Amino acid sequence: MKSLALFLLIALLFIGCEEKKLEPVAVGEMAEYRDPGYGFKISYPKEWRQLGNTGRAVFAKSQEVVEKFQNSASGEEGAMVSAEVMRYDGKKADELIAAAKEELKQAATLTPDEQVTIGGKPATKIPYSIPVTKKKSIMGYEIFIPGDTALYKIDVVGYGDQFTAHAAVFDAMLKSYELPVIVLKKPDTWSASPNLDTYNCDFFTIQYPDNLEFVDAKKGKFDLAVERRADRFDCTIHIDVFGAQKLTLEKVWEQNKSRYKAKGTGQATIDGNSAQWVQYTGSAANKVDSKAYFIVKNDKVIRITINYHVPQKDVYLPVFESSVNSLKLK
């Protein structure tokens, strides 16, 4: 009987020494954090603290909880979530994620990546575990969300059973995460798109940047009238076609030159054909200059007029003249 009583006493002592399983932590009232430098947002338990810096926010109940993940011999067991920004700096998102995995492998055991959605964006989740003792591990996962200008990383971690106990809290924080809305500043100076469109008609083809806007030009007595415009109403390429009435280029120019108060004139070659050009003031009040080219082909006069803002001559004129030089006559 004494042996049985002793056995029962020892059994009770062992039961008393077993760690009690942690109860799930309920999601209570949340506070919102908005990063002052990068603009991402995330909500966290109101009783937690934000212990990080701009670009890398760290959320935990106390500094002691953070210390426990850094040194298992001190601190307090708990859960922690960090949210940070990783600048691309010329690298691709895949390269940064691969580098982060290699660094994580030095201390942790990784399980296969998972594809998840965070903040409405596709993301990569990398689960991991780091052994602390024979019976206890740090459990967590890193999530990488590629953005337009940077890679966004969320690290979710729990010490031992704290990881499972805080599952609902982690989920609530992840659901609250919002990437920053990037508002691109409109450049002060217009620039031509590198992508070219081609205008094709019965008389010619011509290329122009695809960010030149089509303008409804009045045809009137002309066989054709077409116009493309940049960001300013007075910065355009206007082309009209009319009958040459069997006149040569020289004769056509003689008939038309009196209409222009020329600042300069000259000859050019466009698509292997001789052309006459005239430089003049289009609008003195608006500081707009104009340049008109005359070409005669198949008894048709093709007149190309380019108009540009003089203070921004270097912005518009080279683009417009490049378009003129792309002209192919039929």
NUKOL-82139 format. One line per 3 residues: number of its first residue (from 1); for each residue z negated, x negated, y of N, C-alpha, C. Coordinates in Angstrom, 2 decimals. Layout:
<atoms>
NUM = Z,X,Y,Z,X,Y,Z,X,Y  ...
</atoms>
This chain:
<atoms>
1 = 0.00,-0.83,-1.21,0.00,0.00,0.00,0.00,-0.86,1.26  -0.79,-1.95,1.20,-0.82,-2.84,2.36,0.57,-3.44,2.61  1.28,-3.78,1.53,2.62,-4.36,1.67,3.58,-3.37,2.31
4 = 3.46,-2.10,1.88,4.33,-1.07,2.44,4.03,-0.87,3.92  2.75,-0.85,4.28,2.38,-0.67,5.68,2.87,-1.84,6.52  2.75,-3.05,5.96,3.23,-4.22,6.70,4.74,-4.17,6.90
7 = 5.47,-3.71,5.84,6.93,-3.60,5.94,7.33,-2.61,7.02  6.61,-1.47,7.07,6.92,-0.46,8.08,6.63,-0.98,9.48  5.52,-1.73,9.61,5.17,-2.28,10.92,6.24,-3.25,11.40
10 = 6.71,-4.12,10.49,7.75,-5.09,10.85,9.04,-4.38,11.23  9.38,-3.32,10.45,10.60,-2.56,10.74,10.54,-1.93,12.11  9.37,-1.38,12.46,9.20,-0.76,13.78,9.32,-1.79,14.89
13 = 8.81,-3.00,14.63,8.91,-4.05,15.63,10.36,-4.43,15.88  11.16,-4.51,14.79,12.58,-4.86,14.95,13.33,-3.77,15.70  13.01,-2.51,15.38,13.65,-1.39,16.07,13.32,-1.43,17.55
16 = 12.07,-1.76,17.85,11.64,-1.82,19.24,12.32,-2.94,19.99  12.72,-4.01,19.27,13.37,-5.15,19.93,14.86,-4.94,20.15  15.47,-3.93,19.48,16.90,-3.68,19.66,17.18,-3.22,21.09
19 = 18.29,-3.68,21.63,18.67,-3.28,22.97,19.12,-1.83,22.97  18.64,-1.10,23.92,19.06,0.28,24.07,20.47,0.32,24.64  21.28,1.20,24.08,22.66,1.34,24.55,22.64,1.96,25.94
22 = 23.41,1.38,26.85,23.43,1.87,28.23,24.09,3.24,28.32  23.53,4.08,29.12,24.14,5.38,29.38,25.31,5.20,30.34  26.37,6.02,30.21,27.50,5.93,31.15,27.03,6.14,32.59
25 = 27.55,5.34,33.48,27.21,5.44,34.89,28.09,6.52,35.52  27.46,7.50,36.14,28.20,8.60,36.76,28.87,8.14,38.06  29.99,8.77,38.37,30.67,8.48,39.64,30.00,9.32,40.73
28 = 29.35,8.64,41.62,28.66,9.33,42.70,29.46,9.31,43.98  28.74,9.31,45.09,29.41,9.28,46.40,30.08,7.93,46.60  31.28,7.98,47.17,32.06,6.76,47.35,32.24,6.45,48.84
31 = 32.37,5.17,49.14,32.70,4.71,50.49,34.10,4.10,50.44  34.81,4.11,51.56,36.18,3.56,51.58,36.20,2.22,52.29  36.93,1.28,51.69,37.14,-0.02,52.31,38.62,-0.15,52.65
34 = 38.90,-0.58,53.87,40.27,-0.89,54.28,40.30,-2.35,54.72  41.11,-3.14,54.05,41.14,-4.56,54.37,41.68,-4.76,55.79  40.91,-5.45,56.65,41.33,-5.60,58.06,42.54,-6.49,58.26
37 = 42.85,-7.33,57.27,43.99,-8.24,57.43,45.26,-7.74,56.79  45.14,-7.11,55.60,46.32,-6.74,54.83,46.50,-5.23,54.68  45.49,-4.46,54.95,45.65,-3.02,55.03,45.53,-2.23,53.75
40 = 45.27,-2.89,52.59,45.08,-2.10,51.37,43.75,-1.36,51.45  43.65,-0.24,50.71,42.44,0.58,50.74,41.93,0.83,49.32  40.62,0.90,49.20,40.01,1.21,47.91,38.62,1.81,48.17
43 = 38.24,2.76,47.33,36.90,3.36,47.45,35.98,2.72,46.41  34.69,2.65,46.73,33.72,2.02,45.84,32.39,2.78,45.95  31.51,2.67,44.93,30.23,3.39,44.97,29.45,3.07,46.25
46 = 28.92,4.08,46.87,28.26,3.90,48.16,27.07,2.95,48.08  26.43,2.89,46.91,25.27,2.01,46.78,25.67,0.55,46.52  26.96,0.30,46.30,27.44,-1.07,46.14,27.66,-1.72,47.50
49 = 27.89,-3.02,47.48,28.15,-3.76,48.71,29.50,-4.45,48.63  30.09,-4.69,49.80,31.32,-5.47,49.88,30.91,-6.89,50.22  31.16,-7.82,49.30,30.63,-9.18,49.42,31.73,-10.24,49.56
52 = 32.97,-9.80,49.81,34.06,-10.74,49.90,34.51,-11.00,51.33  35.75,-11.43,51.47,36.33,-11.75,52.76,37.65,-11.01,52.93  38.24,-11.14,54.12,39.54,-10.54,54.38,40.56,-11.09,53.39
55 = 41.29,-10.19,52.75,42.28,-10.59,51.76,41.73,-10.70,50.37  40.39,-10.72,50.23,39.75,-10.71,48.90,38.40,-10.01,49.01  38.42,-8.72,48.74,37.21,-7.92,48.79,36.52,-7.96,47.42
58 = 35.18,-8.07,47.42,34.40,-8.11,46.18,33.33,-7.02,46.25  33.33,-6.13,45.27,32.40,-5.00,45.27,31.45,-5.11,44.08  30.16,-5.07,44.36,29.13,-5.10,43.33,27.85,-4.51,43.91
61 = 26.88,-4.23,43.03,25.63,-3.64,43.48,24.80,-4.62,44.31  24.93,-5.91,43.98,24.15,-6.93,44.69,24.78,-8.30,44.51  24.32,-9.26,45.29,24.78,-10.63,45.16,24.35,-11.21,43.81
64 = 23.20,-10.73,43.30,22.70,-11.20,42.01,23.66,-10.83,40.88  24.31,-9.67,41.00,25.30,-9.26,39.99,26.48,-10.22,40.01  26.93,-10.58,41.20,28.04,-11.53,41.33,27.65,-12.87,40.74
67 = 26.43,-13.31,41.01,25.96,-14.61,40.51,25.94,-14.66,38.99  25.65,-13.53,38.34,25.57,-13.49,36.89,26.90,-13.83,36.24  28.01,-13.41,36.88,29.34,-13.72,36.35,29.69,-15.19,36.56
70 = 29.07,-15.79,37.54,29.34,-17.20,37.83,28.45,-18.13,37.02  27.21,-17.68,36.71,26.25,-18.48,35.96,25.39,-17.54,35.13  25.64,-17.50,33.84,24.97,-16.53,32.96,23.46,-16.77,32.88
73 = 23.00,-17.94,33.29,21.56,-18.25,33.23,20.79,-17.63,34.38  21.47,-17.08,35.36,20.78,-16.48,36.51,21.43,-15.15,36.85  20.89,-14.49,37.84,21.48,-13.26,38.31,21.11,-12.03,37.51
76 = 21.83,-10.95,37.76,21.53,-9.65,37.16,22.79,-9.08,36.52  22.64,-8.56,35.31,23.78,-7.97,34.62,24.26,-6.72,35.36  25.59,-6.57,35.45,26.13,-5.43,36.14,27.65,-5.40,36.04
79 = 28.26,-4.73,37.01,29.72,-4.60,37.04,30.23,-5.04,38.39  31.49,-5.46,38.43,32.07,-5.97,39.67,33.57,-5.67,39.69  34.06,-5.36,40.88,35.50,-5.14,41.08,35.92,-5.94,42.30
82 = 36.98,-6.71,42.17,37.52,-7.42,43.33,38.97,-7.00,43.55  39.37,-7.00,44.81,40.75,-6.64,45.18,41.24,-7.70,46.16  42.34,-8.36,45.81,42.81,-9.44,46.66,44.33,-9.42,46.81
85 = 44.78,-10.22,47.76,46.21,-10.33,48.07,46.67,-11.74,47.76  47.77,-11.84,47.02,48.35,-13.14,46.68,49.71,-13.22,47.35  49.84,-14.09,48.32,51.11,-14.23,49.05,52.17,-14.85,48.14
88 = 53.40,-14.37,48.29,54.49,-14.88,47.45,54.80,-16.35,47.76  54.89,-16.68,49.06,55.17,-18.06,49.47,56.36,-18.65,48.71  57.43,-17.89,48.63,58.65,-18.36,47.98,58.70,-18.15,46.49
91 = 57.60,-17.71,45.87,57.59,-17.46,44.42,57.79,-15.97,44.14  58.17,-15.68,42.90,58.37,-14.29,42.48,57.09,-13.76,41.87  56.98,-12.43,41.81,55.79,-11.81,41.25,55.56,-12.25,39.81
94 = 56.62,-12.31,39.01,56.48,-12.72,37.60,55.92,-14.13,37.48  56.31,-15.01,38.39,55.82,-16.38,38.34,54.33,-16.44,38.66  53.89,-15.67,39.64,52.47,-15.65,40.01,51.63,-15.05,38.89
97 = 52.14,-13.99,38.25,51.41,-13.35,37.16,51.30,-14.31,35.97  52.39,-15.00,35.65,52.36,-15.97,34.54,51.36,-17.09,34.81  51.31,-17.57,36.05,50.36,-18.63,36.41,48.92,-18.14,36.29
100 = 48.68,-16.88,36.71,47.34,-16.31,36.62,46.90,-16.17,35.16  47.84,-15.79,34.29,47.51,-15.67,32.87,47.15,-17.02,32.26  47.89,-18.05,32.63,47.60,-19.38,32.11,46.22,-19.85,32.54
103 = 45.86,-19.56,33.79,44.53,-19.94,34.28,43.45,-19.15,33.55  43.70,-17.86,33.30,42.72,-17.02,32.62,42.51,-17.47,31.18  43.58,-17.95,30.53,43.49,-18.38,29.14,42.54,-19.56,28.94
106 = 42.26,-20.32,29.99,41.39,-21.48,29.88,39.95,-21.09,29.54  39.56,-19.86,29.90,38.19,-19.44,29.65,38.09,-18.16,28.83  39.19,-17.39,28.77,39.11,-16.06,28.19,40.09,-15.88,27.03
109 = 39.80,-14.86,26.23,40.71,-14.42,25.19,41.46,-13.20,25.71  42.78,-13.28,25.69,43.60,-12.20,26.25,44.15,-11.32,25.15  44.29,-10.04,25.43,44.97,-9.11,24.54,46.30,-8.74,25.20
112 = 47.23,-8.11,24.47,48.56,-7.85,25.03,48.54,-7.09,26.36  49.49,-7.45,27.22,49.62,-6.81,28.52,49.88,-5.31,28.35  49.46,-4.54,29.35,49.73,-3.11,29.38,50.43,-2.78,30.69
115 = 51.33,-1.83,30.65,52.01,-1.36,31.86,51.33,-0.10,32.36  50.84,-0.14,33.58,50.10,0.98,34.17,50.69,1.31,35.54  50.18,2.34,36.15,50.60,2.72,37.50,49.37,2.74,38.41
118 = 49.43,1.99,39.50,48.33,1.93,40.46,48.90,2.18,41.85  48.31,3.11,42.57,48.79,3.41,43.92,50.23,3.88,43.94  50.67,4.52,42.84,52.04,5.00,42.76,53.05,3.93,42.44
121 = 52.59,2.71,42.13,53.48,1.59,41.85,53.28,1.09,40.42  54.35,0.65,39.75,54.18,0.06,38.42,53.40,-1.24,38.51  52.52,-1.46,37.55,51.65,-2.64,37.59,51.45,-3.18,36.18
124 = 51.02,-4.44,36.12,50.74,-5.11,34.84,49.24,-5.29,34.69  48.71,-4.81,33.55,47.28,-4.91,33.26,47.07,-5.93,32.15  46.18,-6.91,32.40,45.91,-7.97,31.43,44.43,-7.89,31.01
127 = 44.11,-7.28,29.86,42.72,-7.21,29.40,42.26,-8.58,28.87  40.97,-8.86,29.03,40.44,-10.15,28.56,38.96,-10.03,28.24  38.46,-11.02,27.51,37.03,-11.12,27.23,36.62,-12.59,27.26
130 = 35.41,-12.84,27.76,34.88,-14.20,27.84,33.53,-14.21,27.13  33.39,-14.92,26.01,32.11,-14.94,25.29,31.02,-15.66,26.09  29.84,-15.04,26.11,28.69,-15.64,26.80,27.68,-16.13,25.77
133 = 27.34,-15.24,24.84,26.49,-15.60,23.69,27.20,-15.09,22.44  26.56,-15.26,21.28,27.15,-14.78,20.04,27.29,-13.26,20.03  26.43,-12.58,20.78,26.43,-11.13,20.75,26.90,-10.49,22.06
136 = 27.16,-11.30,23.06,27.48,-10.71,24.37,28.69,-11.40,24.99  29.53,-10.59,25.60,30.73,-11.11,26.27,30.90,-10.44,27.62  31.58,-11.14,28.50,32.05,-10.52,29.74,33.40,-9.88,29.43
139 = 33.51,-8.58,29.69,34.74,-7.85,29.42,35.41,-7.46,30.74  36.73,-7.48,30.75,37.40,-7.09,31.98,38.91,-7.01,31.84  39.56,-6.78,32.95,41.03,-6.80,32.99,41.48,-7.08,34.42
142 = 42.59,-7.78,34.51,43.22,-8.03,35.80,44.48,-7.16,35.90  44.69,-6.59,37.07,45.86,-5.75,37.31,46.65,-6.37,38.45  47.96,-6.50,38.26,48.84,-7.08,39.28,49.87,-6.03,39.70
145 = 49.93,-5.79,41.02,50.84,-4.78,41.57,51.80,-5.48,42.53  53.06,-5.63,42.16,54.03,-6.26,43.08,54.29,-5.39,44.30  54.14,-5.97,45.48,54.45,-5.28,46.73,55.67,-5.89,47.37
148 = 56.03,-5.38,48.55,57.21,-5.88,49.25,57.01,-7.29,49.78  55.82,-7.57,50.26,55.59,-8.86,50.91,54.53,-9.72,50.20  53.85,-9.16,49.20,52.80,-9.91,48.50,52.52,-9.25,47.16
151 = 51.79,-10.00,46.31,51.33,-9.49,45.02,49.87,-9.07,45.20  49.55,-7.85,44.77,48.19,-7.32,44.93,47.49,-7.36,43.57  46.27,-7.90,43.56,45.53,-8.10,42.32,44.19,-7.37,42.37
154 = 43.86,-6.70,41.27,42.55,-6.05,41.13,41.90,-6.61,39.86  40.69,-7.12,39.97,39.96,-7.67,38.82,38.75,-6.78,38.56  38.70,-6.19,37.38,37.63,-5.28,36.97,36.84,-5.96,35.86
157 = 35.52,-6.07,36.00,34.74,-6.84,35.03,33.35,-6.25,34.85  32.83,-6.36,33.63,31.48,-5.89,33.33,30.77,-6.88,32.41  29.49,-7.06,32.63,28.71,-8.01,31.83,28.16,-7.26,30.63
160 = 28.62,-7.63,29.42,28.15,-6.96,28.20,28.49,-5.49,28.21  27.46,-4.66,27.88,27.65,-3.20,27.81,27.92,-2.57,29.17  27.72,-3.33,30.25,27.96,-2.78,31.59,29.44,-2.40,31.77
163 = 30.31,-3.08,31.04,31.75,-2.79,31.15,32.05,-1.37,30.70  31.57,-1.01,29.52,31.80,0.33,28.99,31.04,1.37,29.80  29.83,1.03,30.22,29.01,1.99,30.97,29.65,2.36,32.30
166 = 30.40,1.46,32.90,31.00,1.71,34.21,32.45,2.17,34.12  32.90,2.58,32.96,34.30,2.96,32.77,34.75,4.02,33.76  33.93,5.06,33.96,34.32,6.14,34.88,34.36,5.65,36.33
169 = 33.46,4.75,36.68,33.44,4.17,38.04,34.71,3.35,38.27  35.05,2.53,37.27,36.27,1.72,37.39,37.50,2.62,37.58  37.58,3.66,36.77,38.74,4.57,36.86,38.83,5.21,38.24
172 = 37.69,5.62,38.78,37.69,6.26,40.10,38.13,5.29,41.18  37.71,4.04,41.07,38.11,3.04,42.06,39.61,2.76,41.99  40.13,2.65,40.75,41.56,2.38,40.60,42.41,3.54,41.12
175 = 41.95,4.77,40.88,42.70,5.94,41.36,42.71,6.02,42.89  41.71,5.43,43.52,41.63,5.48,44.99,42.45,4.40,45.67  42.91,3.42,44.90,43.56,2.25,45.49,44.88,2.63,46.15
178 = 45.09,2.13,47.36,46.34,2.37,48.09,46.87,1.05,48.64  48.14,0.80,48.38,48.78,-0.37,48.97,49.03,-0.12,50.45  49.10,-1.18,51.24,49.35,-0.98,52.67,50.76,-0.44,52.90
181 = 50.90,0.33,53.96,52.21,0.82,54.38,52.78,-0.22,55.34  53.86,-0.85,54.93,54.48,-1.90,55.74,55.43,-1.26,56.73  55.15,-1.42,58.01,56.03,-0.93,59.07,56.81,-2.12,59.61
184 = 58.08,-2.16,59.29,58.90,-3.28,59.74,59.18,-3.17,61.23  58.92,-4.24,61.93,59.18,-4.26,63.35,60.67,-4.38,63.60  61.18,-3.49,64.42,62.60,-3.54,64.75,62.86,-4.78,65.60
187 = 63.82,-5.60,65.17,64.08,-6.82,65.94,64.56,-6.50,67.35  64.17,-7.37,68.28,64.58,-7.18,69.67,66.08,-7.38,69.85  66.67,-8.20,69.00,68.09,-8.52,69.12,68.84,-7.97,67.91
190 = 69.93,-7.27,68.17,70.78,-6.76,67.10,71.43,-7.93,66.37  71.62,-7.78,65.09,72.35,-8.78,64.32,73.29,-8.08,63.36  74.42,-8.68,63.13,75.44,-8.09,62.26,75.01,-8.18,60.80
193 = 75.29,-7.13,60.06,75.02,-7.14,58.63,75.97,-8.15,57.95  75.48,-8.85,56.92,76.37,-9.76,56.19,77.35,-9.02,55.28  77.08,-7.72,55.06,77.95,-6.92,54.21,79.10,-6.33,55.03
196 = 80.32,-6.49,54.54,81.50,-6.05,55.28,82.14,-4.82,54.64  82.58,-3.90,55.48,83.41,-2.78,55.06,84.84,-3.04,55.53  85.79,-2.36,54.92,87.20,-2.50,55.30,87.76,-1.16,55.74
199 = 88.35,-1.13,56.92,89.05,0.06,57.38,90.53,-0.10,57.06  91.10,0.91,56.43,92.49,0.84,55.97,93.26,2.03,56.53  94.38,1.76,57.19,95.23,2.84,57.71,96.70,2.47,57.49
202 = 97.61,3.27,58.01,99.04,3.02,57.80,99.54,1.77,58.52  98.78,1.29,59.50,99.26,0.20,60.35,98.60,-1.14,60.07  97.36,-1.11,59.58,96.63,-2.36,59.38,95.39,-2.12,58.52
205 = 94.77,-3.22,58.13,93.41,-3.20,57.59,92.57,-4.13,58.45  91.28,-3.84,58.56,90.39,-4.69,59.34,88.99,-4.63,58.72  88.29,-5.74,58.72,86.94,-5.79,58.19,85.93,-5.79,59.34
208 = 84.76,-5.23,59.06,83.70,-5.17,60.08,82.35,-5.06,59.38  81.27,-5.52,60.00,79.93,-5.40,59.40,79.59,-3.93,59.14  78.96,-3.66,58.01,78.70,-2.25,57.66,77.60,-1.60,58.50
211 = 76.98,-2.36,59.41,76.03,-1.70,60.31,76.65,-1.40,61.67  77.99,-1.47,61.76,78.70,-0.93,62.92,78.94,0.55,62.66  78.61,1.37,63.62,78.67,2.82,63.45,80.06,3.35,63.82
214 = 80.54,4.30,63.03,81.83,4.94,63.32,81.67,5.86,64.53  82.62,5.77,65.46,82.63,6.61,66.66,83.90,7.47,66.62  83.75,8.74,66.90,84.89,9.65,66.91,85.71,9.43,68.19
217 = 86.75,8.60,68.09,87.58,8.28,69.25,88.69,9.33,69.41  88.97,9.71,70.66,90.03,10.69,70.93,91.40,10.04,70.76  92.22,10.67,69.93,93.54,10.12,69.63,94.51,10.32,70.80
220 = 94.50,11.50,71.41,95.38,11.77,72.55,96.84,11.51,72.22  97.50,10.73,73.06,98.92,10.44,72.88,99.19,9.29,71.90  98.13,8.68,71.42,98.30,7.53,70.54,98.59,7.95,69.10
223 = 99.22,7.04,68.37,99.43,7.28,66.94,98.13,7.18,66.16  97.20,6.37,66.67,95.91,6.18,66.02,94.91,5.70,67.06  93.68,6.14,66.93,92.57,5.63,67.76,91.32,5.59,66.89
226 = 90.70,4.42,66.80,89.52,4.25,65.97,88.54,3.33,66.68  87.23,3.58,66.49,86.23,2.78,67.19,85.01,2.57,66.31  84.44,1.36,66.38,83.17,1.03,65.73,82.21,0.52,66.80
229 = 80.92,0.87,66.64,79.94,0.55,67.68,78.71,-0.13,67.07  78.15,-1.08,67.83,76.89,-1.73,67.41,75.71,-0.88,67.88  74.58,-1.50,68.18,73.40,-0.73,68.58,73.49,-0.18,70.00
232 = 74.31,-0.82,70.85,74.49,-0.35,72.23,75.78,0.46,72.31  75.76,1.49,73.17,76.95,2.34,73.34,78.11,1.57,73.97  77.80,0.49,74.68,78.85,-0.26,75.36,79.26,-1.52,74.61
235 = 78.86,-1.63,73.37,79.24,-2.78,72.55,80.07,-2.26,71.37  81.39,-2.31,71.52,82.28,-1.64,70.57,83.53,-2.47,70.28  84.19,-2.08,69.18,85.55,-2.50,68.88,86.40,-1.23,68.86
238 = 87.36,-1.15,69.76,88.23,0.03,69.86,89.67,-0.39,69.59  90.34,0.33,68.69,91.73,0.02,68.35,92.59,1.27,68.54  93.68,1.11,69.27,94.64,2.21,69.35,96.05,1.68,69.06
241 = 96.88,2.57,68.55,98.24,2.23,68.18,99.20,3.19,68.88  100.26,2.63,69.50,101.26,3.46,70.17,102.63,2.80,70.06  103.67,3.56,70.36,105.03,3.08,70.20,105.39,1.94,71.14
244 = 106.10,0.92,70.61,106.55,-0.21,71.43,107.89,0.08,72.10  108.57,1.13,71.64,109.86,1.53,72.21,110.85,0.35,72.22  110.83,-0.37,71.09,111.74,-1.49,70.84,111.54,-2.66,71.82
247 = 110.39,-2.73,72.46,110.09,-3.83,73.38,109.40,-4.97,72.62  109.63,-6.16,73.09,108.94,-7.32,72.52,107.52,-7.37,73.05  106.73,-8.27,72.47,105.35,-8.44,72.94,105.32,-8.81,74.41
250 = 106.23,-9.70,74.83,106.25,-10.14,76.22,106.53,-8.95,77.15  107.48,-8.10,76.78,107.81,-6.95,77.61,106.67,-5.93,77.64  106.02,-5.74,76.49,104.88,-4.81,76.43,103.78,-5.31,77.37
253 = 103.54,-6.62,77.34,102.50,-7.19,78.21,102.87,-7.04,79.67  104.11,-7.23,80.02,104.55,-7.08,81.39,104.30,-5.66,81.88  104.51,-4.67,81.03,104.31,-3.27,81.42,102.83,-2.91,81.57
256 = 101.96,-3.60,80.87,100.54,-3.20,80.83,99.60,-4.07,81.64  100.01,-5.30,82.01,99.05,-6.23,82.61,98.53,-5.77,83.96  99.32,-4.96,84.68,98.87,-4.51,86.00,97.68,-3.55,85.92
259 = 97.39,-3.03,84.76,96.25,-2.10,84.58,94.91,-2.84,84.51  94.97,-4.13,84.37,93.75,-4.91,84.18,93.51,-5.85,85.37  92.27,-5.90,85.81,91.86,-6.91,86.80,91.40,-8.14,86.00
262 = 92.39,-8.92,85.65,92.16,-10.00,84.69,91.24,-11.09,85.24  90.27,-11.50,84.40,89.46,-12.68,84.68,90.05,-13.88,83.95  90.95,-13.58,83.01,91.61,-14.64,82.27,92.58,-14.04,81.28
265 = 93.63,-14.77,80.94,94.61,-14.32,79.96,94.96,-15.48,79.05  95.59,-15.16,77.90,95.99,-16.22,76.99,96.72,-15.67,75.79  97.17,-16.58,74.94,97.87,-16.20,73.72,97.00,-16.53,72.50
268 = 97.25,-15.79,71.43,96.52,-16.01,70.18,97.46,-15.69,69.03  97.03,-16.02,67.83,97.77,-15.67,66.61,96.86,-14.88,65.70  97.30,-13.67,65.31,96.51,-12.80,64.45,97.38,-12.42,63.26
271 = 96.92,-12.76,62.07,97.67,-12.49,60.84,99.09,-13.05,60.93  99.25,-14.22,61.53,100.54,-14.86,61.64,101.44,-14.30,62.71  100.93,-13.35,63.50,101.71,-12.73,64.56,101.18,-13.15,65.93
274 = 102.08,-13.32,66.87,101.69,-13.67,68.23,100.95,-12.50,68.88  99.94,-12.82,69.67,99.16,-11.80,70.37,98.90,-12.27,71.80  98.77,-11.32,72.70,98.43,-11.60,74.09,97.05,-11.01,74.35
277 = 96.17,-11.78,75.01,94.86,-11.23,75.32,94.57,-11.31,76.81  93.69,-10.43,77.25,93.28,-10.39,78.64,91.77,-10.15,78.70  91.09,-10.93,79.50,89.65,-10.80,79.70,89.42,-10.11,81.04
280 = 88.51,-9.13,81.08,88.26,-8.40,82.33,86.86,-7.81,82.31  86.43,-7.31,83.46,85.11,-6.68,83.57,85.22,-5.21,83.17  84.50,-4.85,82.12,84.54,-3.46,81.67,83.65,-2.57,82.50
283 = 82.44,-3.06,82.80,81.51,-2.30,83.63,80.58,-3.29,84.31  80.78,-3.50,85.60,79.95,-4.45,86.34,78.50,-3.97,86.41  78.32,-2.65,86.58,76.97,-2.09,86.71,76.15,-2.32,85.45
286 = 76.80,-2.21,84.28,76.09,-2.38,83.01,76.22,-3.78,82.43  76.82,-4.68,83.20,77.02,-6.06,82.77,77.79,-6.13,81.45  78.91,-5.40,81.42,79.75,-5.36,80.23,81.09,-5.99,80.54
289 = 81.51,-6.93,79.71,82.84,-7.50,79.79,83.67,-6.98,78.62  84.99,-7.05,78.82,85.92,-6.56,77.79,87.03,-7.57,77.57  87.61,-7.49,76.39,88.74,-8.34,76.04,89.71,-7.52,75.21
292 = 90.95,-7.45,75.65,91.96,-6.66,74.95,93.03,-7.57,74.36  93.40,-7.29,73.11,94.47,-8.01,72.43,95.66,-7.07,72.24  96.88,-7.56,72.49,98.10,-6.80,72.26,98.91,-7.50,71.16
295 = 99.32,-6.71,70.16,100.17,-7.21,69.09,101.29,-6.19,68.89  102.49,-6.67,68.62,103.62,-5.78,68.34,104.11,-6.03,66.92  104.18,-4.96,66.12,104.67,-5.08,64.74,105.33,-3.77,64.34
298 = 106.55,-3.87,63.80,107.28,-2.69,63.34,107.40,-1.63,64.44  107.71,-2.09,65.64,107.91,-1.24,66.80,106.66,-0.43,67.16  105.51,-0.99,66.82,104.24,-0.38,67.20,103.39,-1.42,67.93
301 = 102.69,-0.96,68.96,101.74,-1.82,69.66,100.35,-1.55,69.09  99.71,-2.60,68.60,98.31,-2.49,68.15,97.47,-3.16,69.22  96.66,-2.37,69.91,95.81,-2.90,70.98,94.35,-2.84,70.51
304 = 93.73,-3.99,70.51,92.32,-4.08,70.09,91.50,-4.44,71.32  90.54,-3.60,71.66,89.69,-3.85,72.82,88.25,-4.03,72.35  87.66,-5.17,72.68,86.25,-5.39,72.35,85.44,-5.39,73.64
307 = 84.31,-4.70,73.59,83.41,-4.58,74.74,82.04,-5.11,74.34  81.42,-5.91,75.20,80.15,-6.51,74.83,79.26,-6.70,76.06  77.96,-6.67,75.84,76.95,-6.86,76.88,76.88,-8.35,77.21
310 = 77.19,-8.69,78.45,77.31,-10.10,78.83,76.02,-10.90,78.58  74.81,-10.37,78.93,73.59,-11.16,78.66,73.38,-11.47,77.18  74.03,-10.69,76.29,73.92,-10.93,74.85,75.28,-11.29,74.26
313 = 76.05,-11.98,75.04,77.40,-12.37,74.62,77.41,-13.09,73.28  76.46,-14.00,73.09,76.43,-14.79,71.86,76.09,-13.94,70.63  75.53,-12.77,70.86,75.17,-11.87,69.76,76.37,-11.06,69.31
316 = 77.12,-10.50,70.29,78.18,-9.54,69.97,79.57,-10.17,69.86  79.93,-11.02,70.82,81.31,-11.49,70.91,81.78,-12.22,69.64  81.03,-13.16,69.07,81.52,-13.82,67.85,81.74,-12.85,66.69
319 = 80.88,-11.84,66.58,81.02,-10.84,65.51,82.29,-10.03,65.70  82.51,-9.57,66.93,83.69,-8.75,67.21,84.98,-9.56,67.04  84.98,-10.80,67.50,86.19,-11.61,67.37,86.46,-11.98,65.91
322 = 85.42,-12.15,65.14,85.61,-12.39,63.70,86.27,-11.20,63.05  85.86,-10.00,63.48,86.49,-8.78,62.98,87.96,-8.72,63.37  88.28,-9.06,64.62,89.68,-9.09,65.09,90.51,-10.04,64.24
325 = 89.95,-11.19,63.93,90.68,-12.20,63.15,90.89,-11.78,61.69  90.15,-10.76,61.24,90.33,-10.28,59.86,91.47,-9.27,59.75  92.06,-8.88,60.89,93.11,-7.87,60.91,94.33,-8.30,60.08
328 = 94.79,-7.41,59.23,96.00,-7.62,58.44,96.99,-6.49,58.78  98.13,-6.86,59.31,99.13,-5.88,59.73,100.01,-5.47,58.56  100.48,-4.22,58.61,101.36,-3.70,57.55,102.79,-3.58,58.06
</atoms>
